[in-house]
Amino acid sequence: MAFGVSDIVSLTNQARDQMGLPNLTTSSALMNAAQMKAEDMAKQHYFAHTAPDGTVAWDYFKKVSYAYSSAGENLAITNEDAQAVINGWLNSPAHRDNLLSDVYTDLGIGMASYGDYDGHKNTFVIVAFYGKSAAIQNSAAATSPAGTNVAFLPSFTNMLRPCLSQSQLVSCLSVE
């Protein structure tokens, strides 16, 4: 593969620049989370927002202690280049909404070698995590009885927007 995560970050911000939007800042926490998700997808050989064990994007946010007020996920699987990934996301309304959202401030990209997928040889899976960090004012008030930080468990269930386009081999999810 002739591209890496820095190419996806750069092309994401170029697309945002063209729309007059501020650049997203790479977050080391989101970069780690996205890489963990990409490696899990490759290892377990699935292409979905929900892992076979039920793990979802927000679980990865929690693993890296990224508390968010808004978050989104775009997925891609390709054997092409970074521009094809960004074009796929921009050509799908829900993916475009994530990539060009003025709500998000942070970005994390992960990539992993996937192998063959649906007749496509030598593919890579790409995970984009978008976020807006939530400041926790009072840690005692922000924990559930089980000790889980509620900033990771927003009650946005009605706001989840799943989307999938197998023809473009991209998938997205967001919560606001």
trRosetta pair geometry for C-beta under 8 A, 3 or more apart (Angstrom, degrees):
i j d omega theta_ij theta_ji phi_ij phi_ji
1 4 7.8 120 113 -72 109 56
1 79 7.7 -118 -96 -145 92 53
1 111 7.8 -151 107 167 160 138
1 113 7.7 -157 -11 -94 127 85
1 122 7.7 -174 -58 153 85 102
1 124 5.3 22 -81 -32 155 142
2 81 6.4 -29 69 -112 100 99
3 7 4.2 -76 -165 44 105 159
3 8 7.4 108 148 -40 119 78
3 81 5.4 107 -19 -158 136 73
3 82 4.1 -155 -180 -35 160 104
4 7 5.7 114 56 4 52 99
4 8 7.8 -107 116 1 39 90
4 111 6.8 -146 -153 32 54 152
5 8 5.6 -54 -154 36 43 111
5 9 6.3 45 149 -20 72 103
5 31 7.4 92 161 -142 154 101
5 109 4.1 157 -154 100 99 117
5 110 6.9 -4 -99 -97 129 18
5 111 5.6 -151 -65 -4 87 112
6 9 5.5 -50 -146 37 36 114
6 10 6.1 38 154 -21 67 107
7 10 5.7 -53 -144 38 30 112
7 11 6.2 23 159 -12 65 109
7 81 8.0 -80 145 174 150 83
7 82 3.8 -122 130 -66 120 166
8 11 6.0 -57 -141 43 28 105
8 12 6.1 36 155 -26 63 106
8 82 5.4 -138 -70 -144 62 108
8 85 6.2 -39 -110 93 103 143
8 86 7.1 174 -138 -59 66 97
8 109 4.7 152 86 -141 131 155
8 111 7.7 162 -10 -55 141 118
8 126 6.3 169 -93 -161 154 134
8 128 7.0 -142 158 -84 131 107
9 12 5.7 -55 -149 32 27 115
9 13 6.6 16 157 -10 63 107
9 24 7.8 -123 -151 79 81 102
9 26 5.9 -15 -130 -71 141 117
9 107 6.4 142 -123 112 88 136
9 109 5.7 -127 -56 -2 86 139
10 13 6.1 -63 -152 41 28 103
10 14 6.3 31 151 -22 65 106
10 82 8.0 39 59 149 96 152
11 14 5.3 -46 -141 34 36 116
11 15 6.4 40 156 -20 65 101
11 82 5.5 163 -5 143 146 111
11 83 6.4 -160 -125 -94 151 57
11 85 7.8 113 83 74 147 96
11 86 4.4 -112 136 -52 127 155
12 15 6.0 -58 -157 34 28 109
12 16 6.5 24 148 -15 64 108
12 24 6.4 -39 126 33 124 123
12 86 6.6 -148 -72 -112 56 114
12 99 6.1 -132 -141 -154 90 98
12 107 6.5 146 110 -142 157 159
12 109 7.9 -161 -18 -65 142 128
12 128 7.3 151 -91 -134 142 138
13 16 5.3 -50 -144 39 39 114
13 17 6.2 49 152 -26 67 100
13 23 4.2 21 -139 -131 117 96
13 24 6.3 -134 -83 32 89 75
14 17 5.5 -48 -148 31 32 116
14 18 6.6 35 153 -21 62 103
15 18 5.8 -52 -153 31 32 113
15 19 6.9 16 152 -6 62 108
15 86 6.1 -168 -42 -175 137 122
15 90 6.2 -139 -141 -83 142 127
15 99 6.3 -4 98 150 142 123
15 100 6.8 -97 132 -79 106 95
16 19 5.9 -67 -153 45 35 102
16 21 4.1 -87 -171 77 88 109
16 22 7.0 -37 152 82 128 26
16 23 6.1 141 85 -101 137 44
16 24 6.8 148 -29 -15 165 86
16 99 7.5 -138 -64 153 90 78
16 100 6.3 173 -102 -118 73 66
17 20 7.6 42 -177 -71 32 21
17 21 7.3 -92 -62 56 22 66
17 23 7.1 9 -61 -72 89 85
19 100 5.6 27 45 -144 168 120
21 100 6.2 169 -13 -159 160 73
21 102 5.9 -133 -130 -94 110 82
22 102 7.9 87 26 -139 89 77
22 105 7.7 -5 96 -124 125 73
24 104 6.2 -6 -110 124 117 105
24 105 6.5 149 -134 170 69 25
24 106 6.3 90 -173 -168 95 7
24 107 3.8 80 132 -27 133 119
24 130 7.0 -82 -128 -129 150 88
25 105 6.4 -1 24 155 99 77
25 106 5.7 -41 70 -108 82 61
25 107 6.9 161 74 21 30 86
26 30 7.4 -143 -168 69 57 107
26 31 5.9 39 180 -57 103 118
26 106 7.5 69 -157 -162 13 72
26 107 5.6 -54 -98 76 54 88
26 108 6.8 100 -155 -93 73 51
26 109 7.7 -59 -122 10 107 91
27 30 3.9 68 72 15 110 106
27 31 6.5 -174 85 -13 53 81
27 66 6.8 87 140 -117 144 132
27 106 4.0 26 -33 -168 126 122
27 107 6.7 149 8 54 85 34
27 108 5.6 -62 62 -59 88 97
27 131 6.8 -43 14 55 155 120
27 133 7.8 155 -110 -59 146 112
28 31 5.4 -50 -142 35 33 115
28 32 6.3 35 156 -19 64 104
29 32 5.9 -57 -153 36 29 109
29 33 6.3 27 151 -18 64 108
29 61 8.0 60 143 -148 110 58
29 64 4.1 147 -166 142 85 121
29 65 6.6 -99 -135 69 135 69
29 66 4.3 152 131 -67 135 109
29 108 7.2 -91 94 -73 51 140
30 33 5.3 -51 -141 39 36 114
30 34 6.0 37 159 -19 68 105
30 61 7.6 -1 -103 -111 76 78
30 64 7.2 -180 -67 88 30 151
30 66 6.0 84 -65 -99 75 166
30 106 5.6 146 -8 143 148 112
30 107 6.3 -174 106 131 145 20
30 108 2.6 -155 132 -30 85 125
30 129 4.6 -152 -165 90 102 119
30 131 5.8 -159 -86 14 135 126
31 34 6.0 -55 -145 38 26 108
31 35 6.3 26 155 -18 62 109
31 108 4.3 -141 -60 -140 36 92
31 109 6.6 -8 -121 43 75 54
31 110 7.1 136 -170 -67 49 79
32 35 5.8 -58 -147 37 29 110
32 36 6.4 32 154 -21 64 105
32 64 5.0 144 83 -108 116 138
32 108 7.2 -64 29 -151 44 138
33 36 5.7 -54 -151 33 30 112
33 37 6.5 28 153 -17 64 105
33 60 4.0 118 -166 149 97 103
33 61 5.8 42 -140 -81 160 41
33 63 6.5 142 -111 65 89 101
33 64 4.6 -106 -59 3 98 138
33 66 6.5 -74 -32 11 146 136
33 108 5.7 68 55 111 92 162
33 110 7.6 -122 97 -37 45 132
33 129 5.6 -1 94 -3 116 169
34 37 5.7 -54 -149 37 33 111
34 38 6.3 34 153 -20 66 106
34 60 7.4 113 -63 143 32 146
34 108 4.0 177 -11 127 122 100
34 109 5.5 -132 121 179 157 6
34 110 3.3 -176 130 -14 79 102
34 127 4.4 -178 -162 100 84 106
34 128 6.7 11 -129 -116 138 17
34 129 4.6 -142 -70 0 102 108
35 38 5.6 -51 -144 37 33 111
35 39 6.2 30 157 -16 65 107
35 108 7.8 -96 -15 168 76 108
35 110 3.6 -169 -76 -122 39 111
35 111 7.6 -26 -113 29 74 45
35 112 7.6 116 -159 -52 62 101
35 127 7.7 -161 -63 56 23 121
36 39 6.0 -59 -147 40 27 108
36 40 6.2 29 154 -21 64 108
36 60 5.6 172 79 -136 120 113
36 63 6.7 -90 87 91 170 149
36 64 7.8 -173 4 -46 139 113
36 110 7.0 -94 25 -113 41 161
37 40 5.7 -56 -147 36 30 112
37 41 6.4 31 155 -20 65 105
37 57 6.7 12 -103 -115 151 67
37 60 5.1 -44 -56 -74 105 161
37 110 5.9 135 56 57 84 151
37 127 4.6 138 90 -133 118 171
37 129 7.5 125 15 -52 145 116
38 41 5.8 -54 -150 34 30 111
38 42 6.5 25 154 -15 64 107
38 110 3.6 -162 -5 127 125 108
38 111 5.6 -114 -173 -110 161 4
38 112 4.0 155 142 -4 97 104
38 125 5.3 173 -148 98 82 100
38 126 6.9 -6 -110 -126 125 21
38 127 4.5 -138 -61 3 89 114
39 42 5.8 -55 -146 39 32 109
39 43 6.0 31 157 -20 67 110
39 110 7.3 -86 -16 172 77 128
39 112 4.8 158 -84 -85 50 150
40 43 5.8 -55 -140 39 29 110
40 44 5.9 1 169 7 66 113
40 51 6.1 -44 144 -104 127 135
40 55 7.3 -60 159 84 160 145
41 44 6.6 -68 -135 53 21 90
41 45 7.7 78 164 -98 52 10
41 46 5.7 -104 -143 70 71 68
41 47 6.3 72 -169 -93 121 49
41 48 7.9 171 -122 35 107 56
41 51 7.6 -122 -83 -101 65 91
41 75 7.9 153 -97 -142 166 127
41 112 6.8 150 64 57 90 129
41 114 7.1 -33 120 -106 97 108
41 125 4.9 -121 99 128 133 169
41 127 7.3 155 1 -56 139 119
42 45 7.2 16 -175 -77 28 51
42 112 3.9 -118 -19 123 143 125
42 113 6.1 86 -144 79 144 47
42 114 4.9 -121 -113 -98 87 60
42 115 7.6 124 -155 0 88 88
42 125 5.8 -155 -62 23 87 124
43 112 8.0 -48 -26 157 74 153
44 51 6.5 65 70 -156 160 100
44 52 6.0 -146 171 13 137 118
45 114 7.5 118 -120 -166 65 83
45 115 7.6 -30 -112 47 104 125
46 51 6.4 136 65 -135 145 56
46 52 6.0 179 -45 -36 153 93
47 75 6.8 155 -171 149 81 138
47 77 5.3 -50 -122 -33 138 144
47 114 7.7 36 -74 -146 106 148
47 117 6.7 69 -37 -147 142 136
47 125 6.5 -153 -108 -113 92 121
47 169 7.9 -42 173 -161 152 83
47 171 7.2 142 155 2 88 138
48 51 7.3 164 79 -79 99 29
48 75 7.9 -166 -125 42 4 173
48 171 7.1 -67 -126 125 36 172
49 56 6.2 22 149 -141 86 86
49 57 6.3 -47 -162 -27 89 102
49 73 6.3 126 -125 91 101 139
49 75 7.0 -144 -74 -17 69 135
49 162 6.8 -126 15 -125 154 102
49 171 6.4 -137 -44 138 91 125
49 173 4.7 75 -121 -22 149 144
50 54 6.4 -21 -173 -141 105 33
50 55 7.1 151 -158 74 56 42
50 56 5.3 -26 -102 -88 74 84
51 54 6.7 -33 71 40 80 20
51 55 4.1 9 31 53 126 94
51 56 7.5 -143 8 -66 81 37
55 59 4.8 -106 -156 60 82 155
55 60 7.5 80 168 -44 111 83
56 59 5.5 114 57 -3 56 101
57 60 5.8 -59 -166 32 42 110
57 61 6.7 44 143 -21 72 101
57 71 7.1 179 123 140 122 123
57 73 4.2 -128 -97 -53 157 147
57 129 6.6 165 -166 -110 114 101
57 173 6.3 177 1 78 140 126
58 61 5.2 -42 -151 30 44 118
58 62 6.5 48 149 -21 66 100
58 71 6.7 123 -97 87 84 152
58 152 6.3 135 171 179 99 82
58 153 7.6 111 152 -93 137 50
58 175 7.3 9 -72 16 124 149
59 62 5.6 -52 -153 35 34 114
59 63 6.5 42 148 -27 65 102
60 63 5.4 -44 -146 28 37 117
60 64 6.8 14 161 -1 65 104
60 129 7.2 -123 98 -88 126 147
61 64 6.6 -76 -158 47 27 93
61 66 4.6 -94 -164 71 78 103
61 67 7.9 119 154 -85 108 20
61 68 6.0 -54 -170 -7 146 122
61 71 6.2 -41 -77 -129 155 159
61 129 7.1 172 -77 -165 91 138
61 131 7.0 140 -122 -93 123 141
61 152 6.2 172 102 -134 105 97
62 65 7.3 29 -173 -80 36 33
62 66 7.7 -94 -64 48 21 68
62 148 7.9 -12 -148 -159 136 98
62 149 7.5 171 -134 54 95 103
62 152 4.3 72 -90 -156 100 152
66 106 7.9 -150 -157 106 129 154
66 131 6.2 3 158 173 128 174
66 133 7.0 -97 -167 -107 80 85
67 133 6.5 65 80 -161 70 71
67 134 4.7 -91 134 61 95 95
67 135 8.0 129 94 -83 125 10
67 136 5.9 7 109 -43 172 108
67 149 6.3 -83 -95 138 115 137
67 151 3.6 18 -154 121 112 139
67 152 6.2 -88 -113 -58 68 73
68 71 4.4 65 125 -53 162 109
68 131 4.6 -96 -112 -155 128 108
68 132 6.1 99 -159 65 86 52
68 133 6.2 -73 -105 -111 57 31
68 134 5.4 85 158 -10 10 100
68 151 7.0 138 37 158 38 93
68 152 7.6 71 27 -108 80 52
68 154 7.8 -80 89 -24 82 128
69 132 5.1 -53 57 97 93 103
69 133 7.2 33 3 110 89 21
69 134 4.0 129 -49 -81 80 98
69 151 7.9 -51 -70 -159 57 94
69 154 7.7 102 -148 -81 38 145
70 101 7.8 -144 141 146 138 146
70 103 4.7 -42 94 147 167 126
70 104 6.4 -120 103 -77 114 68
70 130 8.0 -33 123 120 90 94
70 131 6.9 159 90 -152 61 47
70 132 4.4 33 47 30 94 114
70 174 7.7 9 180 -178 89 98
70 175 6.9 -170 -150 97 54 62
70 176 4.6 13 -127 -120 107 69
71 104 8.0 90 -116 -104 32 104
71 129 7.1 -20 -166 -172 99 87
71 130 6.5 152 -160 86 48 64
71 131 4.7 -1 -108 -104 81 82
71 132 7.5 -133 -64 26 55 65
71 174 7.0 -174 103 -150 47 63
71 175 5.5 9 60 54 82 95
72 98 4.1 -173 150 -133 147 107
72 101 6.8 133 -6 4 152 150
72 104 6.6 -77 22 -68 114 136
72 128 8.0 -6 109 112 89 92
72 129 7.4 155 83 -159 51 44
72 130 4.1 -2 56 54 97 113
72 131 7.6 -162 25 -66 63 49
72 172 6.9 2 178 -174 102 99
72 173 6.7 177 -156 95 62 49
72 174 3.5 -11 -109 -108 97 94
72 175 7.2 -175 -79 23 57 55
73 98 7.4 -78 56 -144 19 153
73 127 6.9 -29 -159 -165 97 87
73 128 6.8 148 -157 81 46 61
73 129 5.8 -13 -101 -103 76 63
73 130 7.3 -151 -65 20 32 80
73 172 6.4 169 94 -152 58 55
73 173 4.7 4 55 56 101 90
73 174 7.1 -171 23 -75 58 55
74 89 5.5 30 -169 -118 150 125
74 95 5.2 85 -124 -141 119 91
74 98 5.2 172 -51 91 106 148
74 99 6.6 15 -35 -57 156 90
74 127 7.7 151 82 -161 54 40
74 128 4.2 2 55 54 97 114
74 130 7.6 51 -4 -17 94 109
74 170 6.7 -14 -175 -173 94 103
74 171 7.3 154 -162 86 49 45
74 172 4.5 -15 -105 -101 68 96
75 125 7.0 -21 -166 -170 96 94
75 126 7.0 148 -161 82 47 61
75 127 5.9 -12 -106 -105 75 64
75 128 7.6 -152 -69 24 32 75
75 170 6.4 158 86 -161 59 52
75 171 4.2 -6 55 59 110 92
75 172 6.9 -165 17 -72 70 45
76 85 4.6 134 103 -138 169 94
76 88 5.9 119 -119 78 122 142
76 89 7.0 -78 -62 -52 124 98
76 125 7.3 159 86 -158 49 49
76 126 4.4 -5 59 55 96 108
76 128 7.9 39 0 -8 99 103
76 169 6.2 73 -160 118 65 85
76 170 4.7 -14 -98 -105 79 82
76 171 7.8 -177 -70 22 40 64
77 114 6.0 -23 -144 19 110 168
77 117 5.3 -47 149 86 139 169
77 120 7.6 136 129 75 100 143
77 123 5.1 38 171 165 91 133
77 124 7.1 -173 -148 88 58 37
77 125 4.9 -21 -100 -101 87 69
77 126 7.3 -173 -79 17 36 73
77 169 4.9 -100 61 172 80 115
78 81 7.8 -91 134 16 135 20
78 84 5.8 156 -156 101 151 122
78 85 5.8 -128 5 -74 152 87
78 88 7.7 -160 -71 -12 130 151
78 120 7.7 -77 -144 160 31 151
78 123 6.1 156 83 -147 14 91
78 124 6.3 -25 65 56 66 79
78 126 7.1 -8 21 -2 103 116
78 169 6.2 144 -72 99 72 136
79 120 5.4 -174 -1 168 121 105
79 121 6.2 55 -93 80 167 55
79 122 5.0 92 -127 86 123 79
79 123 4.7 -82 -55 -91 88 61
79 124 7.2 127 -92 7 50 75
80 84 3.7 9 106 29 138 163
80 85 7.5 179 77 -38 102 71
81 84 5.3 106 55 5 62 101
81 85 7.5 -116 109 -4 39 89
82 85 5.6 -52 -156 31 39 114
82 86 6.5 31 152 -13 70 105
83 86 5.8 -55 -146 42 35 107
83 87 5.9 37 154 -20 68 109
84 87 5.6 -53 -140 40 29 113
84 88 6.2 36 156 -25 62 104
85 88 5.8 -55 -153 31 27 112
85 89 6.7 21 153 -13 62 106
85 126 5.6 8 -137 47 144 161
85 170 7.7 133 -153 -94 62 114
86 89 5.8 -57 -150 39 33 109
86 90 6.1 28 154 -16 68 110
86 99 7.6 124 -146 -142 76 155
87 90 5.7 -58 -140 42 30 108
87 91 6.0 24 161 -17 66 113
88 91 6.0 -63 -144 40 24 106
88 92 6.7 9 160 -8 61 112
88 95 7.2 -30 124 111 70 167
88 165 7.8 -171 -177 81 96 126
88 168 4.3 149 -151 175 102 111
88 169 6.9 -50 -149 65 155 72
88 170 4.5 159 142 -39 119 137
89 92 6.3 -70 -150 40 29 101
89 95 3.9 -132 -152 150 68 124
89 96 6.4 144 147 -69 69 52
89 98 7.5 -84 -169 66 116 105
89 99 5.2 101 141 -39 128 142
89 128 7.7 16 -99 21 154 151
89 170 5.8 -167 -77 -157 63 153
89 172 7.5 101 -134 -63 91 127
90 95 7.3 -84 -41 104 20 105
90 96 5.2 74 -141 -99 41 97
90 99 6.6 -76 -78 68 69 153
90 100 8.0 77 -116 -33 81 117
91 95 7.9 8 59 64 49 125
91 96 7.5 152 14 -55 12 115
91 168 6.6 -173 81 -112 115 149
92 95 4.1 56 77 20 109 114
92 96 6.2 177 78 -17 51 88
92 163 6.7 151 160 139 121 135
92 165 5.3 -141 -106 -4 135 146
92 168 6.1 -151 -51 57 122 161
92 170 5.9 -163 5 85 152 132
92 172 7.3 163 109 1 129 127
93 96 5.6 -59 -144 37 25 115
93 97 6.4 33 156 -26 63 102
93 163 7.8 -143 74 -136 77 162
94 97 5.4 -45 -150 27 34 117
94 98 7.0 34 151 -16 62 98
94 161 5.8 -162 -142 139 120 117
94 163 3.7 141 60 -8 156 160
94 172 5.1 179 122 72 101 129
94 174 7.6 -161 -178 5 93 114
95 98 5.8 -53 -158 34 36 110
95 99 6.3 27 151 -13 69 110
95 163 6.9 -128 -41 90 75 134
95 165 7.9 -78 -20 14 128 122
95 170 5.6 4 -83 142 154 134
95 172 4.5 179 -91 -35 69 143
96 99 5.8 -59 -142 43 32 107
96 100 5.7 -5 169 13 70 116
97 100 6.7 -72 -130 55 18 86
97 101 6.0 47 161 -66 60 92
97 161 7.7 -26 83 101 146 155
97 172 7.9 142 58 133 91 154
97 174 7.1 -109 108 2 109 157
98 101 5.9 -29 -146 -16 24 117
98 104 7.6 45 -172 -18 61 147
98 128 7.4 126 132 103 127 121
98 130 5.6 174 -178 10 91 148
98 172 5.3 -151 -9 -160 144 134
98 174 5.3 -164 -92 -67 100 126
99 128 7.5 15 -91 128 84 159
99 130 7.7 -149 -91 -68 33 142
101 104 4.9 77 85 4 112 100
101 130 6.7 104 45 154 126 152
101 174 7.6 148 -55 -139 153 152
103 132 5.7 -90 153 -32 78 141
103 176 6.2 -16 165 -123 174 117
104 107 7.3 79 151 -68 125 76
104 130 4.1 -37 -126 173 157 107
104 131 6.1 84 -139 52 95 14
104 132 5.5 -131 -119 -48 41 87
105 131 7.4 -50 53 99 68 57
105 132 5.2 84 12 -112 94 74
105 133 7.1 -67 63 8 120 83
106 130 7.1 141 83 -164 61 45
106 131 4.5 -26 68 69 109 88
106 132 6.9 163 16 -87 92 31
106 133 6.4 69 -14 -35 139 91
107 128 6.9 -31 -159 -164 94 90
107 129 7.2 142 -161 81 43 59
107 130 6.0 -13 -103 -106 69 63
107 131 7.8 -179 -72 25 29 74
108 127 7.9 -12 112 113 88 93
108 128 7.4 149 81 -158 52 44
108 129 4.2 -5 58 57 102 106
108 131 7.7 19 1 6 102 113
109 126 6.9 -19 -165 -168 94 93
109 127 7.0 153 -157 82 44 58
109 128 5.6 -12 -103 -103 75 69
109 129 7.8 -156 -69 24 32 71
110 126 7.3 157 83 -156 52 46
110 127 4.3 -2 56 54 100 107
110 129 7.8 38 -2 -6 102 102
111 124 5.5 10 -170 170 100 122
111 125 7.0 164 -149 82 51 51
111 126 5.3 -11 -99 -103 83 71
111 127 7.6 -162 -69 21 39 72
112 124 6.7 164 80 -157 31 78
112 125 5.5 -10 58 53 84 95
113 122 7.9 -45 -152 -162 96 63
113 123 8.0 131 -162 92 53 45
113 124 5.7 -49 -103 -104 43 79
114 117 5.7 5 124 -43 130 122
114 123 4.6 -35 64 94 116 91
114 124 5.8 154 2 -124 95 19
114 125 4.6 98 -62 -26 126 94
115 122 7.2 -39 -147 -102 28 31
115 123 6.7 -12 75 45 27 80
116 119 7.6 25 -179 -91 100 4
116 120 6.7 163 -157 81 60 48
116 121 5.4 -22 -105 -113 88 50
116 122 7.3 7 -76 -27 61 35
116 123 6.8 101 -125 8 19 101
117 120 5.1 -18 68 58 77 100
117 123 4.6 -46 16 31 115 154
117 169 7.6 102 115 -138 131 129
118 166 7.6 -153 -153 -170 170 106
118 169 7.7 -167 54 -100 138 112
120 123 5.2 64 112 -61 111 121
120 169 7.6 -6 -3 -87 161 156
130 174 7.5 -16 62 -114 119 103
134 151 4.9 -168 84 -156 135 119
136 139 5.8 64 135 -84 128 66
136 142 4.8 -107 -155 30 111 175
136 149 7.2 -61 -97 -160 149 119
136 151 5.7 -92 -81 -44 106 146
137 141 7.4 -21 83 60 92 123
137 142 7.3 138 49 -46 65 125
138 141 4.0 40 96 24 117 111
138 142 6.1 150 82 -17 60 95
139 142 5.6 -66 -134 45 31 107
139 143 6.6 33 167 -30 65 107
139 149 7.9 -50 -147 -114 80 103
140 143 6.7 -60 -155 20 25 108
142 149 6.0 15 134 -152 99 79
142 150 5.7 -136 -175 41 64 96
142 151 6.0 11 -178 -33 123 98
143 147 5.7 -12 -177 -140 124 37
143 148 6.9 142 -157 67 74 30
143 149 5.9 -48 -102 -98 72 50
143 150 6.7 -180 -117 -11 17 88
144 147 6.9 -52 69 19 71 16
144 148 4.9 -6 37 56 117 83
144 149 7.8 -140 2 -71 84 5
144 150 5.5 118 -47 -65 90 94
144 153 7.4 -5 -36 47 135 144
148 152 6.9 -96 168 58 94 117
148 153 6.5 51 130 -16 121 135
149 152 5.3 78 86 2 91 103
149 153 7.8 153 97 6 52 92
150 153 5.3 -75 -147 55 52 97
150 154 7.8 98 160 -78 74 44
151 154 7.5 4 -167 -59 35 84
154 175 6.5 148 68 149 126 129
156 159 4.2 -56 -179 45 92 118
156 160 6.7 119 121 -48 88 71
156 175 4.4 114 97 -171 141 102
156 176 6.5 160 -151 63 143 31
157 160 6.2 -28 -161 -10 38 111
159 174 8.0 -71 139 110 91 77
159 175 5.8 97 97 -148 104 61
159 176 5.4 -119 161 53 140 71
160 173 6.6 -12 -165 -165 90 95
160 174 7.4 163 -144 77 47 43
160 175 5.7 -16 -92 -89 68 87
161 172 7.7 -8 104 113 93 96
161 173 6.8 163 76 -147 58 47
161 174 5.3 -6 46 50 104 89
162 172 7.7 161 -155 90 39 55
162 173 5.4 -6 -104 -102 63 91
163 171 6.8 174 93 -154 61 55
163 172 5.1 1 58 57 104 89
163 173 7.5 -175 24 -72 69 51
164 170 7.9 -178 -148 96 46 51
164 171 4.6 0 -111 -114 77 95
164 172 8.0 -170 -74 25 47 56
165 168 4.3 22 111 33 120 104
165 169 7.6 -55 99 0 75 19
165 170 5.6 8 57 58 99 83
165 171 7.4 -171 27 -79 60 55
166 169 6.6 27 -165 -79 41 51
